[in-house]
Amino acid sequence: MPPQGGNRIPLTGLLHTFLFPLLVLATAASAAQGEGARPVFVEEVPYVTTPDSVTATMLELAAVKAGDHVIDLGSGDGRIVIAAARRGATGLGVELDPRLVAESLANAKRAGVADRTRFLEQDLFETDLATATVVTMYLLPDVNLKLRPTILALRPGTRVVSHDWDMGDWKPDRSVTLAVPEKSIGLAKTSRVHLWIVPARVEGLWCGAAQGAAATLRLKQSYQFAQGEIRIAGASPAPVSGRIGGAVLALGKPQSPAAAGLRLGLRGTNAQTTVASGEFTALQGIAWRRARGDDCRAD
């Protein structure tokens, strides 16, 4: 489990980071002693408190507000969930240690937010995250990567915040570094806080109509980035690229994708053009649908 608002870092991750050479030697020694010998891997999870400044930064980066539902994976003494509830959100803390769950419940009661918070003693991998608008965590990279498919399947626009550890090749939408002189883990007295916005799934062929003529948009996707080509009214296809911000797709020319001339609001297999400027003006207001196959005429 993790070290968050009073959380925990999996010791297996620490072993991998700091003691890998020793484990290699232990494996070699075991082989020398015979096939029956096996190195022992420790599964204990030390309790680590997240500094209040980091907790505040995590909630600020996720823009937690009234109406949000925050799920904290590895909630420790409950401080992230409690801090979110003080902002008007509701929250759920997931923690394996029953003593910390009891402490969290008592802390929430003292803070006057017991009616907006829950704390469950359970495995984070068995937690349903579908109701979250914000997921917070202080887990090590290997755990983040195991969670990544579940997180990517969440509702587009869900905000995910991680203390220190990233998600491999899924780059954060934003990262902040802050000084934490009281930090008890590691040599550097700084923390990194990362934010991801879960992107809608846009890869495939999209079919629309522009001024009575067919328009097609064919896209490939890598997390929150998209690229492909658009064809309007039978003209030659034009390359496009851009970014997916939750349920909004912004596209422009590959050489300047930030200057998006086309913006689509996404909803499942349907989309609506909300902005169309420059060479995309003919697409203003049109609706799109994702093709079931590789040809818009087949749908």
PyMOL commands that set and color helices and strands:
alter all, ss='L'
color gray80, all
select helices_A, chain A and resi 11-18+20-33+52-61+79-86+98-111+114-116+124-126+141-152+278-283+296-298
alter helices_A, ss='H'
color red, helices_A
select strands_A, chain A and resi 7-8+47-48+69-73+90-95+117-121+134-137+159-163+174-179+190-197+204-210+213-222+225-232+238-245+248-252+262-267+270-276+287-290
alter strands_A, ss='S'
color yellow, strands_A
deselect
rebuild
show_as cartoon
